[in-house]
Amino acid sequence: MCEANAYMVKDDEETLLMESVDLVEPEAEGTFRLVGIFGDQIVVKGKIKRMNLVEHRILFEE
């Protein structure tokens, strides 16, 4: 599987936003729509800090 988990990083602390993210799509300025493998969706405000696809991690920051 190629999905990743998405996290928000604030003050060097990571908070899980969504597991098994299959799609990251830019929306309005400063937001991203995350879609999981079962069709669940959330919108995240921030910017991508890092994507490590080998470790299956997407890090966002405000």
MORA-V976944 format. One line per field, one symbol per residue. phi: phi as a letter, one per 20 degrees, with the letter a starting at -180 (. if undefined). A space follows every 10 residues. Layout:
phi = ???
This chain:
phi = .dfcedcddb lmdddfeael fdbdcfdggn ccedcefdnf cbddeqcfea cdffemccdd cf
